[in-house]
Amino acid sequence: VQLQASGGGLVQAGGSLRLSCAASGRIFSATAMDWYRQAPGEQRVWVATISSGGATYYPDSVKGRFTISRDNAKNTVFLQMNDVKSEDTAVYYCRAATWDIWGKGTLVTVSS
């Protein structure tokens, strides 16, 4: 699987942004997909997971604001980010969990 994240940019606090991660190669539908993020000077942290069956999981920091979804027909996973906060500023990465394959990140900057 090769992954390409997109959709990052500058957004005002309280606004919304949708990230996409397009996959090519192996059977996309068979793997859980994750989103992680890495803020400047910080470690990479987990943001969301969607299983191959569509179950979703979030840490408390984004629960209720972020939504992960997938379109297996388009081999794409999404991260809908609502009510963004300054602490959401980071480079966001997608990951194919079964093979621990990472895509290049996309930068999200939240302005206050």
C-alpha distances in whole Angstrom, upper triangle without the diagonal:
4,6,10,13,16,20,21,25,28,30,33,34,34,32,28,25,22,18,15,12,10,6,5,4,5,8,7,11,11,10,12,12,14,15,17,20,22,25,27,29,27,24,21,22,20,21,19,17,17,16,15,18,19,21,21,22,23,26,29,29,27,28,30,28,25,23,19,18,15,16,14,15,14,10,12,13,16,19,22,25,28,31,30,32,32,30,27,27,24,21,18,14,12,10,8,11,10,8,10,7,9,9,13,15,18,22,24,28,30,34,37
4,7,10,13,17,19,22,26,27,31,32,32,30,27,23,20,16,13,10,8,6,5,6,8,11,10,14,14,13,14,13,14,15,16,18,20,23,25,27,25,23,20,21,20,20,19,18,18,18,17,21,21,23,22,23,24,26,29,28,26,28,29,28,24,22,19,18,16,16,15,16,14,11,11,13,16,18,21,23,27,30,28,30,30,29,25,25,22,18,16,13,10,10,9,12,13,11,11,8,8,7,10,13,15,19,21,25,28,31,34
4,7,10,14,15,19,22,24,27,28,28,26,23,19,16,13,10,6,6,5,7,9,11,12,10,14,15,13,13,11,12,12,13,15,17,20,22,24,23,21,17,18,17,17,16,15,16,17,16,20,19,21,20,20,21,23,26,25,23,24,26,24,20,19,16,16,14,14,14,15,13,10,9,10,12,14,18,20,23,26,24,26,26,25,22,21,18,15,12,9,7,8,8,12,13,12,11,8,7,4,7,10,12,15,18,21,24,27,31
4,7,10,12,15,19,21,24,25,26,24,20,17,14,11,8,5,5,7,9,12,14,16,13,16,18,16,16,13,13,12,14,15,17,19,21,23,22,21,18,19,18,17,17,17,17,19,19,22,20,22,21,22,22,23,26,25,22,24,25,23,20,19,16,16,14,15,15,16,13,11,9,10,12,13,16,18,22,24,22,24,24,24,20,19,17,13,11,9,8,10,11,15,17,15,14,11,9,5,6,8,9,13,15,19,21,25,28
4,7,8,12,16,17,21,22,22,20,17,13,11,7,6,4,6,9,12,15,17,18,15,17,19,17,16,12,12,10,11,12,14,16,18,21,20,19,16,16,16,14,14,15,16,18,19,21,20,21,19,20,19,21,23,21,19,21,22,20,16,16,14,14,13,14,16,17,14,12,9,9,9,10,13,14,18,21,19,21,21,20,17,16,13,10,8,7,7,10,12,15,18,17,15,12,10,6,6,6,6,10,12,15,18,21,24
4,6,9,13,14,18,20,20,17,15,11,9,6,5,6,8,12,14,18,20,21,17,20,22,20,19,15,14,12,14,13,15,17,19,22,21,21,18,18,18,16,16,17,18,21,21,24,21,23,21,21,20,22,24,22,19,22,22,19,16,16,14,15,14,15,17,18,15,14,11,11,10,10,12,13,17,19,17,19,20,20,16,15,13,11,9,9,10,13,15,19,21,21,19,16,13,10,9,8,6,9,10,13,16,19,22
4,7,10,11,15,17,17,14,11,7,6,5,6,9,11,15,18,21,23,23,20,22,24,22,21,17,16,13,15,14,16,17,19,22,22,22,19,19,18,16,16,18,19,22,23,24,22,23,21,21,20,22,23,21,18,20,20,17,14,15,14,15,15,16,19,19,16,16,13,12,10,9,10,11,14,16,14,17,17,18,14,14,13,11,10,11,12,16,18,21,24,24,22,19,16,13,12,10,7,8,8,11,13,16,20
4,7,9,13,14,15,13,11,7,8,6,9,11,14,17,20,23,25,26,22,24,26,24,22,18,16,13,13,12,13,14,15,19,19,19,17,17,17,15,16,19,20,23,24,26,24,24,22,21,20,21,22,19,17,20,20,16,14,15,15,17,18,19,22,23,19,19,15,14,12,11,11,11,13,15,13,14,14,15,12,10,10,8,8,11,12,16,19,22,25,24,22,20,16,14,12,9,5,5,5,8,10,13,17
4,6,10,13,14,12,11,8,10,10,12,15,17,21,24,27,29,29,26,28,30,27,25,22,20,16,16,14,15,14,15,19,19,21,19,19,20,18,19,22,23,27,28,30,27,27,24,24,22,23,24,20,18,21,21,18,16,18,18,20,21,22,25,26,23,22,19,18,15,14,13,12,14,15,12,14,13,15,12,10,10,10,11,14,16,20,23,25,28,28,26,23,20,17,15,12,8,6,5,6,8,11,14
4,7,10,12,10,10,9,12,12,15,18,21,24,27,31,32,33,29,31,33,30,28,24,22,19,18,16,16,15,15,19,20,21,20,20,21,19,21,24,25,29,31,32,29,29,26,26,23,23,23,20,18,21,21,17,17,19,20,22,24,25,28,29,26,26,22,21,18,16,15,13,13,14,11,12,11,13,11,9,11,12,13,16,19,23,26,28,31,31,28,26,23,20,18,15,11,8,6,5,6,7,11
4,7,8,6,7,7,11,12,16,19,22,25,29,32,33,33,30,31,33,30,28,24,22,19,19,16,17,16,17,21,21,22,21,21,21,18,20,23,25,28,30,31,28,28,25,24,22,22,22,18,16,19,18,15,15,17,19,21,23,25,28,29,26,26,22,21,17,15,13,10,10,10,8,9,10,12,10,9,12,14,14,18,20,23,27,28,32,32,29,28,24,22,20,17,13,11,8,6,5,6,9
4,6,5,8,10,14,16,19,22,25,29,32,35,37,36,33,34,36,33,30,27,25,21,21,18,19,17,18,22,22,24,23,22,23,20,22,25,27,30,33,33,30,30,26,25,23,22,22,18,17,19,18,15,16,18,21,23,25,27,31,32,29,29,26,23,20,17,15,12,11,9,8,8,9,12,11,11,14,16,17,21,23,26,29,31,35,35,32,31,27,25,24,20,17,14,11,8,5,5,6
4,5,8,11,14,16,20,23,26,29,33,36,37,37,33,33,35,33,30,26,24,20,20,17,18,16,18,21,20,22,22,21,21,18,20,24,26,29,32,32,29,28,25,24,20,20,19,15,14,17,16,12,14,17,20,23,25,28,31,33,30,30,26,24,20,17,15,11,9,7,5,5,6,10,9,10,14,16,17,21,23,26,29,30,34,35,32,31,28,26,24,21,18,15,11,9,6,6,5
4,7,10,14,16,20,23,26,29,33,36,37,36,32,32,34,32,29,26,24,20,20,19,20,18,21,24,23,24,23,22,21,18,20,23,24,28,31,31,27,26,23,22,19,19,18,15,13,15,13,10,12,15,18,21,24,26,30,31,29,29,25,23,19,16,13,10,7,4,5,6,9,12,11,13,16,18,18,22,23,26,29,30,34,35,32,31,28,27,26,22,19,17,13,12,9,9,9
4,7,11,13,17,20,23,27,30,34,35,34,30,30,33,30,28,24,22,19,20,18,20,19,21,24,23,25,23,22,21,18,19,22,23,27,29,29,26,26,22,22,20,20,19,17,14,16,14,11,12,14,17,19,22,24,27,29,26,27,23,20,17,14,11,8,6,5,6,8,11,13,11,13,15,17,17,20,21,25,28,29,32,33,31,30,27,25,24,20,17,16,12,11,9,10,10
4,7,10,14,17,20,23,27,30,31,30,26,27,29,27,24,21,19,17,18,16,19,18,21,24,23,24,22,20,19,16,16,19,20,24,26,26,22,23,20,20,17,19,18,16,13,15,13,9,9,11,14,15,18,20,23,25,23,23,19,17,13,10,7,5,4,6,6,10,12,14,11,13,15,16,15,18,18,22,24,26,29,30,28,27,24,22,21,18,15,14,11,11,10,12,13
4,7,10,13,16,20,23,27,28,27,24,24,27,24,22,19,17,14,15,14,17,17,20,23,22,22,20,19,18,15,15,18,18,22,24,25,21,22,19,19,17,19,19,17,13,15,15,11,10,11,12,14,16,18,21,22,20,20,16,14,10,8,6,5,7,9,8,11,13,14,11,12,13,13,12,15,15,19,21,23,27,27,25,24,21,19,18,15,12,11,9,10,10,13,15
4,7,10,13,16,20,23,24,24,20,21,23,21,19,16,15,12,14,14,17,18,21,24,23,22,20,19,17,14,13,15,16,19,20,21,18,19,17,17,16,18,19,17,14,15,15,12,9,9,10,11,12,14,17,18,16,16,12,10,7,6,4,6,9,12,11,14,16,17,13,14,14,14,11,13,13,16,19,21,24,24,23,21,19,16,16,14,11,12,10,13,13,16,19
4,7,10,13,17,20,21,21,17,19,21,19,17,13,12,10,12,12,15,16,19,22,21,20,17,17,15,12,12,14,14,18,19,20,18,19,16,17,16,18,19,18,14,16,17,14,11,10,9,10,11,13,16,17,15,14,10,8,6,5,6,8,11,14,13,16,17,17,13,13,13,11,9,10,10,13,15,18,21,21,20,18,15,13,13,10,8,10,9,13,14,17,20
4,6,10,13,17,18,18,14,16,18,16,15,12,12,10,13,14,17,19,21,24,23,22,18,18,16,14,13,14,14,16,17,19,16,18,16,17,17,19,22,20,17,19,19,16,13,12,10,10,9,10,13,14,11,10,7,6,5,6,9,11,15,18,17,19,21,20,16,17,15,13,10,10,9,12,13,16,19,19,18,16,14,11,12,11,9,12,12,16,18,21,24
4,7,10,13,15,15,11,13,16,14,13,10,10,9,12,13,16,19,21,24,22,21,17,17,16,14,13,13,13,15,15,18,16,18,16,17,17,20,23,21,19,20,21,19,15,14,11,11,9,10,12,13,10,8,5,5,6,9,12,14,18,21,19,22,23,22,18,18,16,13,10,9,6,9,10,13,16,16,15,12,10,8,10,10,10,13,14,18,20,23,26
4,7,10,12,13,10,12,15,13,14,11,13,13,15,17,20,22,25,27,26,24,20,21,19,18,16,15,15,16,15,18,17,19,18,20,21,23,26,25,22,23,24,22,18,17,14,12,10,10,10,11,8,6,4,7,9,12,15,17,21,24,23,25,26,25,22,22,19,17,14,12,9,11,11,14,16,16,15,13,12,9,11,12,12,16,17,21,23,27,30
4,7,8,9,7,10,12,11,12,10,12,13,16,18,21,24,26,28,27,25,21,21,19,19,17,15,14,15,14,17,17,19,19,20,21,24,27,26,24,25,26,24,21,19,15,14,11,11,10,11,8,5,6,8,11,14,18,20,24,27,26,28,29,28,24,24,21,18,15,13,10,10,9,12,13,13,13,10,10,9,12,14,15,19,20,24,26,30,33
4,7,8,7,11,13,12,15,13,16,17,19,22,24,27,29,31,29,27,24,24,22,22,20,19,18,18,16,19,19,22,22,24,25,27,31,30,28,28,30,28,24,22,19,17,14,13,11,12,10,7,9,12,15,18,21,24,27,31,29,32,32,31,28,27,25,21,19,16,13,13,11,14,14,13,15,12,12,11,14,16,18,21,23,27,30,33,36
4,7,8,11,12,12,15,14,17,19,21,24,26,29,31,33,31,29,25,26,24,24,22,20,19,18,16,19,20,23,23,25,27,29,33,32,30,31,32,31,27,25,21,19,16,15,13,13,12,9,12,14,18,21,24,27,30,34,32,35,35,34,30,30,27,24,21,18,15,14,11,14,13,12,14,12,13,13,16,19,21,24,27,30,33,36,39
4,6,9,9,9,13,13,16,19,21,24,26,30,32,33,31,29,25,25,23,23,21,19,17,16,14,17,18,21,22,23,25,28,31,32,29,30,31,31,27,24,21,19,16,15,12,13,13,10,13,15,18,21,25,27,31,34,33,35,36,34,31,31,28,25,22,19,15,13,10,12,11,10,13,11,14,14,18,20,22,26,28,32,34,38,40
4,6,6,8,11,12,16,18,21,24,27,31,33,35,32,29,26,25,23,23,20,17,15,14,11,14,15,18,19,21,24,27,30,31,28,28,30,29,25,23,19,17,13,13,9,11,12,9,12,13,17,20,23,26,30,33,32,35,36,34,31,31,29,26,23,19,16,14,10,12,10,11,14,13,15,16,19,21,23,27,28,32,34,38,40
4,5,6,9,9,12,15,18,21,24,27,30,32,30,27,23,23,20,20,17,14,12,11,9,12,13,15,16,18,21,24,27,27,25,25,26,25,22,19,15,13,10,10,7,9,9,6,8,10,13,16,20,23,26,29,28,31,32,31,27,28,25,23,19,16,13,11,8,10,10,11,13,12,13,14,17,19,20,24,25,29,30,34,37
4,6,8,9,13,16,19,23,26,29,32,34,31,29,25,24,21,20,17,14,11,9,6,8,10,13,15,17,20,23,26,27,24,24,25,25,21,18,15,12,9,9,6,9,10,7,9,10,14,17,19,23,26,29,29,31,33,31,28,29,27,25,21,18,15,13,10,12,11,13,15,15,16,17,20,21,22,26,26,30,32,35,38
4,7,10,13,17,19,23,26,30,32,34,31,28,24,23,20,20,17,14,11,9,6,9,11,13,15,17,20,23,26,27,25,25,26,26,23,20,16,14,12,12,9,12,14,11,13,13,16,19,22,25,28,31,30,33,34,32,29,30,28,26,22,19,15,13,10,10,8,11,13,14,16,17,21,22,24,27,28,32,33,37,39
4,6,10,13,16,20,22,26,29,30,27,24,21,20,17,17,14,11,9,7,5,9,10,12,13,15,17,20,23,24,22,22,24,24,20,18,14,13,11,12,10,14,14,11,12,11,14,16,20,22,25,29,28,30,31,29,26,27,25,22,19,16,12,10,6,6,5,8,10,11,13,15,18,19,21,24,25,29,30,34,36
4,7,10,13,17,20,23,27,28,25,22,18,17,13,13,10,7,6,4,5,8,8,9,10,11,13,16,20,21,19,18,20,21,17,15,11,11,10,12,11,15,15,12,12,10,13,14,17,19,22,25,25,27,28,26,23,24,22,20,17,14,11,9,6,5,7,10,10,11,13,14,18,18,20,22,23,26,28,31,33
4,7,10,14,17,20,23,25,22,19,16,14,11,11,8,6,5,6,8,11,10,11,10,11,12,15,18,19,17,17,19,18,15,13,9,9,9,11,11,15,14,11,10,7,10,11,14,16,20,23,22,24,25,23,20,21,19,17,13,11,7,6,5,6,8,10,10,10,10,11,14,14,16,19,19,23,24,28,30
4,7,10,13,17,20,21,18,16,12,11,8,7,6,4,6,9,11,13,12,12,10,9,10,12,15,15,14,14,17,16,13,12,9,10,11,14,14,18,17,14,12,9,10,10,13,14,18,20,19,21,22,19,16,18,15,14,10,8,6,5,7,7,10,12,10,10,9,11,13,12,14,16,17,20,21,25,27
4,7,10,13,17,19,16,14,10,9,6,5,5,6,9,12,14,16,14,14,11,11,10,11,14,13,12,13,16,14,11,11,8,11,12,15,16,19,18,15,12,9,9,8,11,12,15,18,16,17,18,16,13,14,12,10,7,6,5,6,9,10,14,14,12,12,10,10,12,10,11,13,13,16,18,21,24
4,7,10,14,15,12,10,6,5,4,5,7,9,12,15,17,20,18,17,14,12,11,11,14,12,11,14,17,15,12,13,12,14,16,19,20,23,21,18,16,13,12,10,13,13,16,18,15,16,16,14,11,12,9,8,6,5,6,8,11,11,15,15,12,12,10,10,11,9,11,12,12,15,17,20,22
4,7,10,12,9,8,5,5,7,7,10,12,16,18,21,23,21,20,17,15,13,12,14,12,12,15,17,15,13,14,14,17,18,21,23,26,23,21,18,15,14,12,14,13,16,17,14,14,13,11,9,9,6,5,4,6,9,11,14,15,19,19,15,15,12,12,11,8,9,9,9,12,14,17,19
4,7,8,6,6,4,6,9,10,13,16,19,22,24,27,25,24,21,18,16,15,17,14,14,18,20,18,16,18,17,20,22,25,26,29,26,24,21,19,18,15,17,16,18,19,15,15,13,11,9,8,5,5,7,8,12,13,17,17,21,20,17,16,13,13,12,9,10,9,10,12,14,17,19
4,6,5,7,7,9,12,12,16,19,22,25,28,30,27,26,23,21,18,16,17,14,14,18,20,18,17,19,19,23,24,27,29,32,29,27,24,21,20,17,18,16,18,18,14,13,11,8,8,6,4,6,9,11,15,17,21,21,25,24,21,20,17,16,15,12,12,9,10,10,12,14,16
4,5,8,10,12,15,16,19,22,26,28,31,33,31,30,27,24,21,20,21,17,18,22,24,21,20,23,23,26,28,30,32,34,32,30,27,24,23,20,22,19,21,21,17,15,12,11,11,8,7,8,12,14,17,20,23,24,27,26,23,22,19,18,16,13,13,11,11,11,13,15,17
4,7,10,12,16,17,21,24,27,30,32,35,32,31,28,25,22,20,21,18,20,23,26,24,23,25,25,28,30,33,34,37,34,32,29,27,25,23,24,22,24,23,20,18,15,13,14,12,10,11,14,16,19,21,24,25,28,27,23,23,20,20,18,15,16,14,15,15,16,18,20
4,7,9,12,14,18,20,24,26,29,31,29,28,25,22,19,17,18,15,17,20,23,21,20,23,23,26,28,31,32,35,32,30,27,24,23,21,22,20,22,22,19,17,14,11,12,11,9,11,13,14,17,18,22,22,25,24,21,21,18,19,17,15,16,14,15,15,16,19,20
4,6,10,12,16,18,22,24,26,29,27,26,23,20,17,15,17,15,17,20,23,21,20,22,21,24,26,29,30,33,31,28,25,23,22,20,22,20,23,23,20,18,17,14,14,13,11,11,12,13,15,16,19,18,22,21,17,18,15,17,16,14,16,15,16,17,18,21,23
4,7,9,13,15,18,20,23,25,24,23,20,17,15,13,16,14,15,18,21,19,17,19,18,21,22,25,26,29,27,24,22,19,19,17,19,18,21,21,18,18,17,13,12,12,9,9,9,9,12,12,15,15,19,18,14,15,12,13,13,11,13,13,14,16,18,21,23
4,6,10,12,16,18,21,23,21,20,16,14,11,10,12,11,12,14,18,16,15,16,15,19,20,24,25,28,26,24,21,18,17,15,17,16,19,19,17,16,16,13,11,12,10,11,10,10,11,12,15,14,18,18,15,16,13,15,15,13,15,15,15,16,17,21,22
4,6,8,12,14,18,19,17,16,13,10,8,8,11,10,10,12,15,15,12,13,12,15,17,21,22,25,24,21,19,15,15,13,15,14,17,18,16,17,17,14,12,14,12,12,10,9,10,10,13,12,16,16,13,14,13,14,15,13,15,15,15,18,18,22,23
4,7,11,14,17,18,16,14,11,9,6,6,9,8,7,9,12,11,9,10,9,13,15,19,20,23,22,20,17,13,12,9,11,11,13,15,13,14,15,13,10,12,11,12,9,9,10,11,14,13,17,18,15,16,14,15,16,13,14,14,13,16,16,20,21
4,7,10,13,15,12,11,7,6,5,7,10,10,8,9,12,11,8,8,6,10,12,16,17,21,20,17,15,11,10,8,11,11,14,16,15,17,18,16,13,16,14,14,11,11,9,10,12,12,15,17,15,16,14,15,17,15,15,17,16,18,19,22,24
4,6,10,11,9,8,6,5,7,10,13,14,12,12,14,14,11,10,7,9,10,14,15,18,18,15,13,10,11,10,13,14,17,19,19,20,22,20,17,19,17,17,13,12,10,9,10,9,12,14,13,14,14,15,17,16,17,19,19,22,22,26,28
4,7,8,6,5,4,7,9,13,16,17,14,13,15,15,12,10,7,7,8,11,12,15,15,13,12,9,10,10,13,15,18,21,20,23,25,23,20,22,20,19,16,14,11,11,10,10,12,15,14,15,15,16,19,18,19,21,21,24,24,28,30
4,5,5,5,7,9,12,15,18,20,18,16,18,19,16,13,10,10,9,12,12,15,16,14,13,11,13,14,16,19,21,24,24,26,28,26,23,25,24,22,19,17,13,12,10,9,10,14,14,15,16,18,21,21,22,24,24,27,28,32,33
4,6,8,10,12,16,19,22,23,21,20,21,22,19,16,12,11,9,11,9,13,14,12,12,11,14,16,18,21,24,27,27,29,31,29,26,28,26,24,21,18,15,13,11,10,10,13,15,15,17,18,22,22,23,26,26,30,30,34,36
4,6,9,12,16,19,22,24,21,20,20,22,19,15,13,11,10,12,11,14,16,14,14,13,15,17,19,22,24,27,27,30,32,30,27,29,28,27,23,21,18,16,14,13,14,17,18,19,20,21,25,25,26,28,28,31,32,35,37
4,6,10,13,17,19,21,18,16,17,18,15,12,9,8,8,10,10,14,15,14,13,11,12,13,15,18,20,23,24,26,29,27,24,26,25,24,21,19,16,15,14,14,15,18,19,19,20,20,23,23,23,26,25,28,28,32,33
4,7,11,14,16,18,16,14,15,17,14,11,10,9,10,13,14,17,18,17,16,13,14,14,16,18,20,22,23,25,28,26,23,26,25,24,21,19,17,16,15,14,15,19,19,20,20,22,24,23,24,26,25,28,28,31,33
4,7,11,13,15,12,10,12,13,11,8,7,8,10,14,15,18,19,17,15,12,12,11,13,15,16,19,19,22,24,22,19,22,21,21,18,17,15,14,14,14,16,19,18,19,19,20,22,21,21,23,22,25,24,28,29
4,7,10,12,10,8,11,12,10,9,8,11,13,17,18,22,22,20,17,14,14,12,14,14,16,18,18,20,22,20,17,20,20,20,17,16,14,14,15,13,16,19,18,19,19,20,22,20,21,22,21,23,23,27,28
4,6,8,7,6,9,10,8,9,9,12,15,19,20,24,23,21,19,15,14,11,12,12,14,16,15,16,19,16,14,17,17,17,15,15,14,15,16,15,18,20,18,20,19,20,21,19,19,20,18,21,20,23,24
4,5,6,6,10,11,10,11,12,16,18,22,24,27,26,24,22,18,17,14,15,14,15,16,15,15,17,14,13,16,16,17,15,16,16,16,18,17,20,22,20,21,20,21,22,20,20,20,18,20,19,23,23
4,6,5,8,10,10,13,14,18,21,25,27,30,29,27,24,21,19,16,16,14,14,14,14,14,16,13,13,17,17,19,17,19,19,20,22,21,24,26,23,25,23,24,25,22,22,22,19,20,19,22,22
4,6,9,9,9,12,14,18,21,25,27,30,29,27,24,20,18,14,14,12,13,12,11,11,12,10,9,13,14,16,15,17,18,19,22,21,24,26,23,24,22,23,23,20,19,18,16,17,16,18,18
4,6,5,6,9,11,14,18,21,24,27,25,24,21,17,15,11,11,9,9,10,9,10,13,10,9,12,13,15,13,15,16,18,20,20,23,25,22,23,21,21,21,18,18,17,15,16,14,17,18
4,6,6,8,10,14,17,21,23,26,25,24,21,17,15,12,12,10,10,11,12,13,16,14,13,16,17,19,16,18,18,19,21,20,24,26,24,24,23,23,24,21,21,20,18,19,18,21,21
4,6,8,11,14,18,21,24,26,26,25,22,18,15,12,11,10,9,9,11,13,16,15,14,17,19,20,18,20,20,21,23,23,26,28,26,27,25,25,26,23,22,21,19,20,18,20,20
4,7,10,13,17,20,23,25,24,24,20,17,14,10,8,6,5,6,8,10,13,13,11,14,16,18,16,18,18,20,22,23,26,28,26,26,23,23,23,20,19,18,15,16,14,17,17
4,7,10,14,17,20,22,21,20,17,13,10,7,5,5,6,9,9,11,14,13,11,14,14,15,13,14,14,17,19,19,23,24,22,22,20,19,20,17,16,16,14,15,14,18,19
4,7,10,13,16,19,18,17,14,11,8,6,5,7,8,12,12,15,18,17,14,17,17,17,14,15,14,16,17,18,21,23,21,21,20,19,20,18,17,18,16,18,18,21,22
4,7,11,13,16,15,14,11,7,6,5,6,9,11,15,15,18,20,19,15,18,17,16,13,13,11,13,14,14,17,19,18,18,17,16,18,16,16,17,16,19,19,23,24
4,7,10,12,12,11,9,6,5,7,8,11,14,17,18,21,23,22,19,21,20,19,15,15,12,14,14,15,17,19,19,18,17,17,19,18,17,19,18,22,22,25,27
4,6,9,9,8,6,4,6,9,11,14,17,21,21,24,26,25,21,23,22,20,16,15,12,13,12,14,16,17,18,17,16,16,18,18,18,20,20,23,24,28,30
4,5,5,6,5,6,8,12,13,17,20,23,23,27,29,28,24,26,24,23,19,18,14,15,14,16,17,19,20,18,18,17,20,20,19,22,22,26,27,30,32
4,5,5,6,8,11,14,17,20,23,27,27,30,32,30,27,28,26,24,21,19,15,15,13,15,15,17,18,17,18,17,20,21,21,24,25,28,29,33,35
4,6,8,11,13,17,19,22,25,29,29,32,34,33,29,30,29,26,23,21,18,18,16,19,19,20,21,20,20,19,22,23,23,26,26,30,31,34,37
4,5,9,11,15,17,20,23,27,26,30,31,31,27,27,26,23,20,19,16,16,15,18,19,19,20,18,18,17,19,20,19,23,23,27,28,32,34
4,7,10,14,17,20,23,27,26,29,30,29,26,26,24,21,18,16,13,13,11,14,15,16,17,15,15,14,16,17,18,21,22,26,28,31,34
4,7,10,13,16,19,23,22,25,27,26,22,23,21,18,15,13,10,12,11,14,16,16,16,15,14,12,15,15,15,18,19,22,24,27,30
4,7,10,13,16,20,19,22,24,23,19,20,18,16,13,11,8,10,10,13,15,16,15,14,13,12,14,14,14,17,17,20,22,25,28
4,6,10,13,16,16,19,21,20,16,17,16,15,12,11,9,12,13,15,18,19,18,17,15,13,15,13,13,15,14,18,19,22,24
4,6,10,13,12,15,17,16,13,14,14,13,10,10,9,12,14,16,19,20,19,18,15,14,15,13,12,13,12,15,16,19,21
4,6,10,10,14,16,16,13,14,15,15,12,14,13,16,18,19,23,24,22,21,19,18,18,16,14,14,12,15,14,18,19
4,7,6,10,12,13,9,11,13,14,11,14,14,17,20,21,24,26,23,23,20,19,19,16,13,13,10,12,11,14,16
4,5,9,12,13,10,13,15,17,15,18,18,21,23,24,28,29,27,26,24,22,22,19,17,16,13,13,11,14,15
4,7,10,11,10,13,15,18,17,20,21,24,26,27,31,32,29,29,26,25,24,21,19,17,13,13,10,12,12
4,7,8,6,9,12,14,14,17,18,22,25,25,29,30,27,27,24,22,22,18,16,14,10,10,7,9,10
4,5,5,8,11,14,14,18,20,23,26,27,31,31,28,28,25,24,23,19,17,14,11,9,6,8,8
4,5,6,9,13,14,18,21,24,27,28,31,32,29,28,25,24,22,18,16,13,10,8,5,6,6
4,5,8,12,13,16,19,21,25,25,29,29,26,26,23,22,21,17,16,13,10,9,8,10,10
4,6,9,10,13,15,18,22,22,26,27,23,23,20,19,18,14,13,10,8,8,7,10,11
4,7,9,13,16,19,22,23,27,27,24,23,19,18,16,13,11,8,5,5,5,9,11
4,6,10,13,16,19,21,24,24,20,19,16,15,13,9,8,6,6,7,9,12,14
4,7,10,13,17,18,22,21,18,16,13,11,9,6,5,4,6,8,11,15,18
4,7,10,14,15,19,18,16,14,11,9,8,5,5,6,7,10,13,16,19
4,7,10,12,15,15,12,10,7,6,6,4,7,9,11,14,17,20,23
4,7,9,12,12,10,8,6,6,8,7,9,12,13,17,19,23,26
4,6,9,9,6,5,4,6,10,10,13,16,17,21,23,26,29
4,6,6,6,5,7,9,12,13,16,19,20,24,26,30,32
4,6,5,7,9,12,15,16,18,21,22,26,27,31,33
4,6,8,11,14,17,19,21,24,26,29,31,35,37
4,5,9,12,15,17,21,24,25,29,31,35,37
4,6,10,13,15,18,21,23,26,28,32,34
4,7,10,12,16,19,21,24,27,30,33
4,7,9,12,15,17,21,23,27,30
4,6,9,13,15,19,22,25,28
4,7,10,13,16,20,23,26
4,7,10,13,16,19,22
4,7,10,13,16,20
4,6,10,13,16
4,7,10,13
4,6,10
4,7
4
